[in-house]
């Protein structure tokens, strides 16, 4: 497969998944605020901090008010990680490989983009919970259409890798937002059970979590979202999914030689196999999530260097 095609399909899926997860990202804070006794704008800055773009935000918006943060993360066309910008990038990538993807996949990307673009340009912005629900559903529809109408070949596998890595990263970031918000009260204070429920619902994990655990417990929630091997939004599940697709693309097996991308991903996945939630909390939940995000970035870079970048240098 051409590196150009693999790159476009990989990033098409990453951008669609990113748009969905940013919707979840903001929605989790909206849900948390509904159950807060005291509502103030200080609960919005941690969201911007976890994007890594606080300096950009401050230079353009100043104070981290609810209105400013929602505008920045949702509709800001100049911010490359806003929902609108992600969908614009996804559409551009889809257009470049229209001969590879199915017509139904292209139509879904196109309609998704124009739905958000219309909301951004409207004089009266839509109701946020309903809008974010529509964004999440459109992302699910994209995944379903792609799975049902494209051959599950190398192109499809690159899409799955992009989606899985992006999803693992955003699950870590959503947990990190929760960490920042409850930091003043300490992990698992008696008053924030409703906030943990809101977090689970914002990751579509509430029902699946309750099937495994009787009570809302912060350690169990972190364990579920990090380690569960059956829930498709857990970090461990995503890493296994990406690793499987990498093996199918390269033709290597987990017990044989592998390329640098497989090595980094396999190392991260295998280390999680031998960690416990107790060890993570003892060492610091925020520190673990921050390191995980950094290592996922390294995996993404290795995938880019190994599969997605054409080396045009003249070899001697």
C-alpha positions as CSV (number, residue, x, y, z in Angstrom):
1,X,0.0,0.0,0.0
2,X,1.2,3.5,-0.8
3,X,2.3,5.5,2.3
4,X,0.1,8.4,1.1
5,X,-3.0,6.2,1.2
6,X,-2.1,4.6,4.6
7,X,-1.4,8.0,6.1
8,X,-4.7,9.5,4.9
9,X,-6.8,6.6,6.2
10,X,-4.9,6.5,9.5
11,X,-5.5,10.2,10.1
12,X,-9.0,10.2,8.8
13,X,-9.9,7.8,11.6
14,X,-7.9,9.6,14.2
15,X,-9.5,12.9,13.4
16,X,-13.1,11.5,13.5
17,X,-12.3,9.8,16.8
18,X,-10.7,13.0,18.1
19,X,-13.8,15.0,17.3
20,X,-16.0,12.5,19.2
21,X,-13.7,12.4,22.1
22,X,-13.4,16.2,22.3
23,X,-17.2,16.2,22.5
24,X,-16.9,13.7,25.4
25,X,-14.1,15.8,26.9
26,X,-16.3,18.9,27.1
27,X,-19.5,17.0,27.9
28,X,-17.9,15.3,30.9
29,X,-17.3,18.8,32.5
30,X,-20.8,19.9,31.7
31,X,-22.2,16.8,33.4
32,X,-19.9,17.3,36.4
33,X,-21.0,20.9,36.8
34,X,-24.7,19.9,36.9
35,X,-24.0,18.0,40.1
36,X,-21.6,20.5,41.7
37,X,-22.7,22.5,44.7
38,X,-20.5,25.4,43.7
39,X,-20.2,26.3,40.0
40,X,-17.3,28.4,39.0
41,X,-15.1,28.9,36.0
42,X,-12.1,27.4,37.7
43,X,-13.4,24.0,36.7
44,X,-12.9,24.8,33.0
45,X,-9.1,25.6,33.0
46,X,-8.1,22.0,33.8
47,X,-9.7,20.9,30.5
48,X,-7.5,23.3,28.5
49,X,-4.5,22.3,30.6
50,X,-4.9,18.6,29.6
51,X,-5.0,19.5,25.9
52,X,-1.5,20.9,26.2
53,X,-2.6,24.1,24.5
54,X,-3.1,26.4,27.5
55,X,-0.7,29.0,26.1
56,X,-2.5,29.1,22.8
57,X,-5.9,29.4,24.6
58,X,-4.7,32.2,26.9
59,X,-3.1,34.2,24.1
60,X,-6.4,34.2,22.2
61,X,-9.2,34.0,24.8
62,X,-7.7,35.0,28.2
63,X,-9.9,33.7,31.0
64,X,-11.0,30.1,30.9
65,X,-14.7,30.7,31.2
66,X,-17.3,28.1,30.1
67,X,-18.1,30.1,27.0
68,X,-14.5,30.6,25.9
69,X,-13.5,27.0,26.5
70,X,-16.5,25.6,24.6
71,X,-15.9,27.9,21.7
72,X,-12.2,27.0,21.7
73,X,-12.6,23.3,21.7
74,X,-15.8,23.0,19.6
75,X,-16.1,25.7,17.0
76,X,-12.7,27.5,16.7
77,X,-11.6,27.0,13.1
78,X,-8.1,28.4,13.8
79,X,-7.5,25.9,16.6
80,X,-6.4,22.6,14.9
81,X,-7.8,20.3,17.6
82,X,-11.3,21.8,17.8
83,X,-14.2,19.6,16.7
84,X,-14.8,21.7,13.6
85,X,-11.1,21.6,12.6
86,X,-10.8,17.9,13.2
87,X,-13.7,17.2,10.9
88,X,-12.3,19.6,8.3
89,X,-9.0,17.6,8.4
90,X,-10.9,14.3,8.3
91,X,-12.8,15.4,5.2
92,X,-9.7,16.5,3.5
93,X,-8.1,13.1,4.2
94,X,-11.2,11.3,3.0
95,X,-11.3,13.3,-0.2
96,X,-7.7,12.4,-1.0
97,X,-8.5,8.6,-0.9
98,X,-12.0,8.6,-2.3
99,X,-10.9,5.9,-4.7
100,X,-10.0,3.6,-1.7
101,X,-12.8,4.2,0.8
102,X,-16.4,3.4,0.0
103,X,-18.9,6.0,-1.2
104,X,-20.9,5.5,1.9
105,X,-17.9,6.3,4.1
106,X,-17.2,9.5,2.1
107,X,-20.9,10.5,2.4
108,X,-20.9,10.0,6.2
109,X,-17.7,12.1,6.7
110,X,-19.2,14.8,4.5
111,X,-22.5,15.0,6.3
112,X,-20.7,14.9,9.7
113,X,-18.6,17.9,8.7
114,X,-21.4,20.0,7.4
115,X,-23.5,19.3,10.5
116,X,-20.9,20.8,12.7
117,X,-20.0,23.6,10.3
118,X,-23.7,24.6,10.2
119,X,-23.8,24.7,14.0
120,X,-20.6,26.8,14.1
121,X,-22.0,29.3,11.7
122,X,-25.5,29.5,13.3
123,X,-26.4,32.8,15.0
124,X,-28.0,30.8,17.8
125,X,-25.8,27.9,18.9
126,X,-27.5,24.5,19.4
127,X,-28.2,23.0,22.9
128,X,-24.8,21.7,23.9
129,X,-25.8,18.3,25.4
130,X,-27.9,17.5,22.3
131,X,-25.1,18.8,20.0
132,X,-22.4,16.7,21.6
133,X,-24.8,13.6,21.5
134,X,-25.2,14.2,17.8
135,X,-21.4,14.4,17.3
136,X,-20.9,11.2,19.2
137,X,-23.6,9.4,17.2
138,X,-22.2,10.7,13.9
139,X,-18.8,9.3,14.9
140,X,-20.3,5.9,15.7
141,X,-22.1,5.9,12.4
142,X,-18.8,6.6,10.6
143,X,-17.2,3.6,12.3
144,X,-20.2,1.4,11.5
145,X,-20.3,2.4,7.9
146,X,-16.6,2.0,7.4
147,X,-16.7,-1.5,9.0
148,X,-19.7,-2.6,7.0
149,X,-18.7,-1.2,3.5
150,X,-15.0,-1.6,3.3
151,X,-12.8,-4.7,2.9
152,X,-10.9,-5.4,6.0
153,X,-7.6,-5.1,4.3
154,X,-4.5,-3.1,5.0
155,X,-6.3,0.2,4.5
156,X,-9.0,-0.8,7.1
157,X,-6.3,-1.9,9.5
158,X,-4.5,1.4,9.3
159,X,-7.8,3.1,10.1
160,X,-8.3,0.8,13.1
161,X,-4.9,1.6,14.4
162,X,-5.5,5.4,14.2
163,X,-8.9,5.0,15.9
164,X,-7.4,2.8,18.7
165,X,-4.5,5.0,19.5
166,X,-6.6,8.2,19.5
167,X,-9.2,6.5,21.7
168,X,-6.6,5.3,24.2
169,X,-5.1,8.8,24.4
170,X,-8.4,10.5,25.0
171,X,-9.6,7.9,27.6
172,X,-6.4,8.8,29.5
173,X,-7.1,12.5,29.1
174,X,-10.7,12.3,30.3
175,X,-9.5,10.5,33.4
176,X,-6.9,13.2,33.8
177,X,-9.6,15.9,33.6
178,X,-11.3,14.2,36.5
179,X,-8.1,14.0,38.5
180,X,-7.6,17.8,38.2
181,X,-11.2,18.6,39.2
182,X,-11.1,16.5,42.3
183,X,-7.5,17.3,43.3
184,X,-8.6,19.7,46.1
185,X,-10.7,17.0,47.8
186,X,-8.4,14.1,47.2
187,X,-9.0,10.9,45.3
188,X,-12.4,9.3,46.0
189,X,-13.9,11.9,48.4
190,X,-17.3,10.9,49.8
191,X,-19.1,13.8,48.0
192,X,-18.1,13.1,44.4
193,X,-19.9,9.8,43.6
194,X,-22.3,11.6,41.2
195,X,-19.3,13.1,39.4
196,X,-17.7,9.7,38.9
197,X,-21.1,8.5,37.5
198,X,-21.1,11.5,35.1
199,X,-17.5,10.5,34.1
200,X,-18.6,6.9,33.3
201,X,-21.6,8.1,31.3
202,X,-19.4,10.5,29.3
203,X,-17.2,7.6,28.3
204,X,-20.3,5.4,27.6
205,X,-19.0,3.1,30.3
206,X,-21.7,3.4,33.0
207,X,-23.8,0.4,32.2
208,X,-20.8,-1.9,31.4
209,X,-19.1,-0.8,34.6
210,X,-22.1,-1.5,36.7
211,X,-22.3,-5.0,35.2
212,X,-18.9,-5.7,36.8
213,X,-18.9,-3.7,40.0
214,X,-21.7,-3.1,42.5
215,X,-20.5,0.2,43.8
216,X,-19.1,3.5,42.4
217,X,-15.6,3.3,43.5
218,X,-12.8,5.6,42.1
219,X,-10.2,2.8,42.1
220,X,-12.6,0.4,40.3
221,X,-13.5,3.0,37.7
222,X,-9.8,3.7,37.0
223,X,-9.2,-0.1,36.9
224,X,-12.1,-0.5,34.4
225,X,-11.1,2.3,32.1
226,X,-7.4,1.4,32.1
227,X,-7.3,-2.4,32.2
228,X,-10.6,-3.9,31.1
229,X,-9.9,-6.1,28.1
230,X,-13.5,-6.3,26.9
231,X,-14.6,-2.7,27.0
232,X,-13.7,-1.0,23.7
233,X,-12.8,2.4,25.2
234,X,-10.4,1.1,27.9
235,X,-6.7,1.9,27.3
236,X,-5.6,-1.8,27.4
237,X,-8.3,-2.9,24.9
238,X,-7.2,-0.1,22.5
239,X,-3.6,-1.1,22.8
240,X,-4.4,-4.8,22.1
241,X,-6.5,-3.8,19.1
242,X,-3.8,-1.5,17.6
243,X,-1.1,-4.2,18.2
244,X,-3.2,-6.9,16.5
245,X,-3.7,-4.7,13.4
246,X,0.0,-3.8,13.3
247,X,0.9,-7.5,13.3
248,X,-1.6,-8.2,10.5
249,X,-0.1,-5.4,8.4
250,X,3.5,-6.3,8.9
251,X,3.0,-10.1,8.9
252,X,5.1,-10.5,12.0
253,X,4.1,-12.4,15.1
254,X,4.3,-11.3,18.7
255,X,7.1,-13.9,19.4
256,X,9.2,-13.0,16.4
257,X,11.2,-9.9,15.2
258,X,9.1,-6.8,15.0
259,X,9.6,-3.3,13.6
260,X,10.2,-0.3,15.9
261,X,6.5,0.7,15.9
262,X,5.4,-2.8,17.0
263,X,8.2,-2.9,19.6
264,X,7.1,0.4,21.3
265,X,3.4,-0.5,21.2
266,X,4.0,-4.0,22.4
267,X,6.2,-2.8,25.3
268,X,3.6,-0.3,26.5
269,X,0.8,-3.0,26.2
270,X,2.9,-5.7,28.0
271,X,3.8,-3.4,30.8
272,X,0.1,-2.7,31.5
273,X,-0.3,-6.5,31.7
274,X,1.8,-6.5,34.8
275,X,0.6,-3.4,36.5
276,X,-2.2,-3.1,39.1
277,X,-4.4,-0.1,39.9
278,X,-3.0,0.0,43.4
279,X,0.5,0.5,42.0
280,X,-0.7,3.2,39.7
281,X,-2.5,5.1,42.5
282,X,0.4,4.8,44.8
283,X,2.7,6.3,42.2
284,X,0.2,9.0,41.2
285,X,-2.8,8.6,38.8
286,X,-2.0,11.9,37.1
287,X,1.7,10.9,36.6
288,X,0.7,7.6,35.1
289,X,-1.8,9.1,32.7
290,X,0.6,11.8,31.7
291,X,3.3,9.2,31.0
292,X,0.9,7.0,29.1
293,X,-0.1,9.9,26.8
294,X,3.6,10.7,26.2
295,X,4.3,7.1,25.2
296,X,1.3,6.9,23.0
297,X,2.7,9.9,21.2
298,X,6.0,8.1,20.8
299,X,4.1,5.0,19.4
300,X,2.3,7.3,16.9
301,X,5.6,8.8,15.8
302,X,7.1,5.4,15.2
303,X,4.1,4.3,13.2
304,X,4.5,7.4,11.1
305,X,8.2,6.8,10.6
306,X,7.8,3.1,9.8
307,X,4.7,3.1,7.6
308,X,3.4,6.5,6.7
309,X,6.4,8.6,5.7
310,X,8.1,8.2,2.3
311,X,11.9,8.6,2.7
312,X,12.9,10.7,-0.3
313,X,16.5,11.1,0.8
314,X,19.2,9.8,-1.7
315,X,20.9,6.8,-0.2
316,X,24.7,6.5,-0.8
